Amino acid sequence: MRIQHNIMAMNAYRNYNNNTSALSKNLEKLSSGYKINRAGDDAAGLAISEKMRAQITGLQTAQKNVKDGISLVKTGEGAMQEVQDMLNRMVELATQSANGTYDNEVDRDNLQKEVDQLKTEIDRIADSANFNGIKLLDGSLAESKVDLTSATIGGADGTITNVAATGAKSDITVAAAGTTGDHKLTVEYATADGSLKKVELTYNVKNTTGANNQATAIRDAISKNAELSAIFDVGGTAAKVELTSKVTGEKGAKVVSMSSDDTGVITATNAAVTAGTNAKTTVDNIAGVRANDSITLNGKTYEFVNKAGDKTSIDGATAVVLGKDPDATVAALNAALDGTGISVKNDGGKFMFTADQNGAGLTLQIGDTSDDYNQMTVKIGDVHVQALGLNGVSVASQDAAQAAVKSIKDAINTVSSIRGTLGATQNRLEHTQNNLSVMTENIQDAESTIRDTDVADEMMAYTKNNILVQSAQAMLAQANQVPQGVLQLLQ
């Protein structure tokens, strides 16, 4: 019998500490409601849970974004309802004035006064309709495009040439050297926004080591890669690999480098990039422009005048002051086009019009990641009188009124098309909101399964550990009594 070390008491004390620690964790989980309160409780579960929490937060915020987007669309569409009502009234007035029973100087003059007031109110609504300070109907959210329908240069019809947009094309020549089998290909490219990205993939060369077979294997592998095939059109024949950006224009994606672990197949010196070009429209002879010449762009007319303050000969046209040289004239035209998303340059003596490739419209963040598919662009057309083609509409004569009926009905169709687009956008956003809600609910359920305490299970463990603590206390007391038997031996 030993008295220096009471092994039984030490054993009982160790079990007591273990049980007390387990009981403490039971109480912590029951009181907090979480079964993972620190990384030590479940490191992997904590990592998964925190990732899910970030996703849930993103989805909940995206739902708020979508609701704001729906409110914006409703605001714009509601304002256009009143515009359409006024257009319907203008059709009524034009049809009325087209009847031969009215007098020009009295009856039609009064009808024209109401038409003028309605046109002024349409412009006021186009200028004032906004959501949180963002103008909705003034054309700032309209799709940037170049639609040059007519041009008068030097008193004669100007020559209009349209050039389609192209994407940046990267040509890579594949050498004949190489081996069969699997090889790793690394493609580094610059996206449309200028950021650099790198993709690694595997391609397989079969049968021979010829350059054509190498190139074919590389083209096939790139075509099957989800990331690269979404950004580039893959082409080329024989020993050529051509990657053309799907984003057209000067800012399209470009291949920075391509390399293979199969030495000599691709070298840094055999790749060439042909820059993409934006869609453009040109009009000849800037130097020949004179006063009263004009261009009609996206439904708006711009007329050149000799000096500031000169009136235009075309009703409702925007005046553009002629410069002392072609570049000054181009600068004046750019000033007039400010805010339209269109810019003009002097291209070898020609006007060259291009649309802003950054894109007009309002981008909504409708998902929890920065991927393109989680972003949506809302575009709303310009409903100014001039954009609707109504700036020259008159009912002051019977002939003018008859012509006005068609112009106003065309404007009604334009507004209806814009409203239809917004209605479709609203329906899409409502479905998006429902989907986000369901995703949030399901991910929250999964996160709860990982992180939340199962109270029934934890109470069973608590009861067990509580009994074990009491039992260990009792056994520790008994173990402490055992060494006293030594006293009997010493008597």
Sequence and secondary structure as in RCSB ss.txt:
>XXXX:A:sequence
MRIQHNIMAMNAYRNYNNNTSALSKNLEKLSSGYKINRAGDDAAGLAISEKMRAQITGLQTAQKNVKDGISLVKT
GEGAMQEVQDMLNRMVELATQSANGTYDNEVDRDNLQKEVDQLKTEIDRIADSANFNGIKLLDGSLAESKVDLTS
ATIGGADGTITNVAATGAKSDITVAAAGTTGDHKLTVEYATADGSLKKVELTYNVKNTTGANNQATAIRDAISKN
AELSAIFDVGGTAAKVELTSKVTGEKGAKVVSMSSDDTGVITATNAAVTAGTNAKTTVDNIAGVRANDSITLNGK
TYEFVNKAGDKTSIDGATAVVLGKDPDATVAALNAALDGTGISVKNDGGKFMFTADQNGAGLTLQIGDTSDDYNQ
MTVKIGDVHVQALGLNGVSVASQDAAQAAVKSIKDAINTVSSIRGTLGATQNRLEHTQNNLSVMTENIQDAESTI
RDTDVADEMMAYTKNNILVQSAQAMLAQANQVPQGVLQLLQ
>XXXX:A:secstr
  SS  HHHHHHHHHHHHHHHHHHHHHHHHHHSBS SSGGG HHHHHHHHHHHHHHHHHHHHHHHHHHHHHHHHH
HHHHHHHHHHHHHHHHHHHHHHTSTTS IIIIIHHHHHHHHHHHHHHHHHHHH EETTEESSSSTTS     EEE
EEETTEE  EEEE  B  EEEEE  S   SEEEEEEEEEE TTS EEEEEEEEEE S   HHHHHHHHHHHHHH 
HHHHHHEEEE  TTEEEEEESS STT  EEEEEEESSTTSS TTSEEEE  B  EEEES STT  TT EEEETTE
EEEEESSTT   SSTT EEEE  SSHHHHHHHHHHHTTTTTEEEEEETTEEEEEE TT  SEEEE SSS SGGGE
EEE     STTTTT TT   SSHHHHHHHHHHHHHHHHHHHHHHHHHHHHHHHHHHHHHHHHHHHHHHHHHHHHH
HB  HHHHHHHHHHHHHHHHHHHHHHHHHHHGGGGHHHHH 
